[in-house]
Amino acid sequence: MAFHLLQHDRAGAQALSQALSVAAEQVHHCRLCHTFTENAVCSTCLDSTRELGKLCVVETPADQSAIERTSAYRGLYFVLMGRLSPLDGIGPKDIGLQKLLDRASDGTIREVILATNFTAEGEATAHVIAQTLKARGLHVTRLARGVPIGSELEYVDLGTIAHAMVDRR
């Protein structure tokens, strides 16, 4: 992208540079959900039409945005800004686990939906969070996984088919 802008669109490169500079100065974390915002509390957390009893835990603001684009979920979020990865030195403190526990245990949340990625680290993160929240008596669910809509079974990887078979409903 940098090479393209330098070769074909120097004005675009300058505009992008200035926009990133402003964003680096003005964008920070929402004090409630930890996503990116220019205000102390993001617009999602301030939205009175949201289902206040549901809290969806995602790894990144991009994951939150993907879920929002589906229009299938109207609850609140907590953004971890990462996932557990002991090999990389990323532990519970680095992903804000205590802040999540405080938020989920505030007496308003009835269900915590774990929407971490289906990678080894995402699964480990979901497992640790689920065990911790369940020990506090909270109802915890995990995003479903399975065969993508419009796909043909012969082209779906075997792990996805196996999980779809085990998690069928």
Phi, psi and omega per residue, in radians:
M1 nan -0.741 -3.138
A2 -1.083 -0.785 3.128
F3 -1.072 -0.746 -3.128
H4 -1.081 -0.828 -3.129
L5 -1.113 -0.719 3.134
L6 -1.154 -0.596 -3.105
Q7 -1.435 -0.669 -2.968
H8 -2.026 -0.314 -3.010
D9 -2.636 1.261 -3.127
R10 -1.077 -0.647 3.118
A11 -1.136 -0.692 3.079
G12 -1.113 -0.669 3.100
A13 -1.098 -0.748 3.107
Q14 -1.118 -0.772 3.137
A15 -1.090 -0.753 3.116
L16 -1.110 -0.737 3.122
S17 -1.058 -0.781 3.135
Q18 -1.171 -0.705 3.128
A19 -1.106 -0.730 3.115
L20 -1.155 -0.662 3.114
S21 -1.099 -0.788 3.110
V22 -1.115 -0.757 -3.140
A23 -1.092 -0.735 3.139
A24 -1.078 -0.528 3.135
E25 -1.486 -0.617 -2.960
Q26 -1.813 -0.367 -3.090
V27 -1.630 2.292 3.114
H28 -2.484 -2.947 -3.092
H29 -1.592 2.435 3.010
C30 -1.090 2.375 -3.096
R31 -1.237 -0.284 3.136
L32 -1.698 -0.886 -3.013
C33 -1.882 -0.220 3.056
H34 1.387 0.138 3.093
T35 -1.366 3.122 3.094
F36 -1.408 2.436 3.099
T37 -2.796 2.817 3.033
E38 -1.645 -0.153 -3.106
N39 -1.944 3.016 3.117
A40 -1.124 -0.659 3.115
V41 -2.201 2.352 -3.083
C42 -1.281 2.892 -3.110
S43 -1.159 -0.522 3.117
T44 -1.158 -0.804 3.139
C45 -1.155 -0.482 -3.140
L46 -1.501 -0.166 -3.066
D47 -1.262 1.937 -3.081
S48 -1.251 -0.180 3.136
T49 -1.548 -0.040 -3.139
R50 -1.283 2.673 3.045
E51 -1.384 1.803 -3.013
L52 -1.217 -0.268 -3.116
G53 -1.530 -0.063 -3.122
K54 -2.004 2.359 3.124
L55 -2.276 2.044 -3.139
C56 -1.733 2.171 -3.126
V57 -1.733 2.126 3.134
V58 -2.175 2.869 -3.124
E59 -1.409 -0.652 -3.005
T60 -2.459 2.820 3.021
P61 -1.040 -0.540 3.091
A62 -1.132 -0.645 3.080
D63 -1.150 -0.725 3.084
Q64 -1.047 -0.781 3.139
S65 -1.073 -0.699 3.126
A66 -1.090 -0.758 3.128
I67 -1.146 -0.713 3.126
E68 -1.066 -0.674 -3.115
R69 -1.133 -0.354 3.115
T70 -1.329 -0.385 -3.048
S71 1.024 0.356 -3.111
A72 -1.677 -0.156 -3.076
Y73 -2.285 2.303 -3.106
R74 -2.183 0.349 3.116
G75 -1.590 -2.818 3.137
L76 -1.710 3.021 -3.097
Y77 -2.271 2.796 2.846
F78 -2.379 2.170 -3.100
V79 -1.787 2.077 -3.101
L80 -1.270 -0.445 -3.037
M81 1.084 0.649 3.106
G82 2.581 -2.878 3.128
R83 -2.623 2.777 3.121
L84 -1.098 2.368 3.105
S85 -2.722 1.433 -3.085
P86 -0.960 -0.600 3.129
L87 -1.128 -0.472 3.106
D88 -1.719 0.108 3.124
G89 1.329 0.373 3.141
I90 -1.781 1.950 -3.107
G91 -1.969 -3.015 -3.100
P92 -0.975 -0.678 -3.133
K93 -1.145 -0.585 -3.084
D94 -1.231 -0.414 -3.132
I95 -1.838 0.158 3.075
G96 1.262 0.636 -3.087
L97 -1.051 -0.721 -3.129
Q98 -1.116 -0.691 3.103
K99 -1.104 -0.691 3.074
L100 -1.103 -0.796 -3.138
L101 -1.058 -0.719 3.108
D102 -1.105 -0.767 -3.120
R103 -1.146 -0.772 -3.100
A104 -1.226 -0.410 -3.084
S105 -1.755 0.335 -3.060
D106 -1.356 -0.038 3.122
G107 1.626 -0.190 3.139
T108 -1.657 -0.630 -3.044
I109 -1.313 2.204 3.099
R110 -1.818 -0.469 -3.126
E111 -2.475 2.345 3.029
V112 -1.944 2.128 -3.137
I113 -1.780 2.063 3.138
L114 -1.543 1.981 -3.098
A115 -2.101 0.747 3.048
T116 -1.333 2.849 -3.116
N117 -1.170 2.782 -3.124
F118 -1.613 0.762 3.006
T119 -1.686 2.999 3.108
A120 -1.024 -0.772 3.141
E121 -1.182 -0.700 3.124
G122 -1.129 -0.704 3.108
E123 -1.155 -0.751 3.116
A124 -1.103 -0.720 3.114
T125 -1.086 -0.817 3.123
A126 -1.059 -0.710 -3.124
H127 -1.109 -0.842 -3.134
V128 -1.077 -0.797 -3.141
I129 -1.114 -0.781 -3.131
A130 -1.043 -0.820 -3.126
Q131 -1.094 -0.714 -3.130
T132 -1.168 -0.765 -3.127
L133 -1.235 -0.692 3.119
K134 -1.106 -0.613 3.101
A135 -1.125 -0.390 3.093
R136 -1.620 0.089 3.077
G137 1.459 0.276 -3.135
L138 -1.569 2.606 3.083
H139 -1.442 2.085 -3.072
V140 -2.102 2.298 3.044
T141 -2.164 2.869 -3.131
R142 -2.160 2.505 3.048
L143 -0.923 2.458 3.087
A144 -1.280 2.740 3.054
R145 -2.401 2.666 -3.115
G146 2.988 -2.764 -3.059
V147 -1.296 2.215 -3.141
P148 -1.113 2.560 3.090
I149 -1.080 2.360 3.101
G150 1.492 0.038 -3.113
S151 -1.654 2.848 3.070
E152 -1.899 2.342 -3.032
L153 -0.950 -0.654 -3.084
E154 -1.107 -0.311 -3.119
Y155 -1.831 -0.040 3.139
V156 -1.521 2.445 -3.125
D157 -1.132 2.667 -3.022
L158 -1.123 -0.610 3.118
G159 -1.093 -0.711 3.129
T160 -1.153 -0.748 3.115
I161 -1.107 -0.740 -3.142
A162 -1.075 -0.803 3.124
H163 -1.137 -0.666 3.121
A164 -1.107 -0.675 3.134
M165 -1.191 -0.768 -3.128
V166 -1.190 -0.697 -3.069
D167 -1.640 0.285 -3.073
R168 -1.077 2.741 3.089
R169 -2.433 nan nan
